[in-house]
Amino acid sequence: MTAAGLVVGAQGAGMAVVTLAVVVRGPLGRPGLLAVTGLGVAGLGLLGLGLTPSAPGAVAAGLVMGVGSGIFAAHIAPLVLAVAPESHLSRVQALLVLLQSLALLLMNNVLGAVADLASPRAAVLTCALATTAVGMWGLASRALRTDRTGLAPS
């Protein structure tokens, strides 16, 4: 198996472990805070992937990216759906999927252009910067940091 396959596999494993933990245990805390923290963790994994010179380092970075992505995904969608009116759940979920797909379509082309014009490393580091910046932007939101939607009262 090539190093790229191992990195993708490690990323998938990280996401699966977090998803299973949430399925078994339930929400892991404040969903908004965990979602933006997950973005920060994924950004650190991307930074590691962009800077590591070795295959084992890249696999470890992939695992960190997967854990961060899993934390984000397992907490942001339920947070959004928990505040959506029950009569509009399917519409809100469809909109979430559309926005995720459009972002992927746009960024694949942008990162491909960066990789072509500069280097693949520059594209990965650009992605690391963007992911971390969005996570930091989310941390600036008091509503995301403190929201306890969907959690039992403490």
C-alpha angles and dihedrals in degrees: 000000000000124000091250091057091049091050092051090045091051090049091052091047091052091051092046094051092051092045092051091048090054092046092051100036103025126228111355097220137297102008097210094048092047093047094055091040087054089056089053091050091048089049090054090051090051090049089052091049091051094048105037117101096196138071094232089052090050091050091050089049089051090053091051090048090052094049091050093046091048093051090049097046095043092055109031100056095048089046092054093042092048091062096042117102110259090237090060103041095113092047093049092047091049089050090051091053091047093051092047091050094047092048090050092048093049097043095045088060094043094047091044089055091048090050090049096045098038116004142291088258090056090051092051092046090048089053090048091052093047094047093048092045092053089048091052090047089053091050088057089063110093090197092058093044095051106030114120097181112158095014126113112256112265 
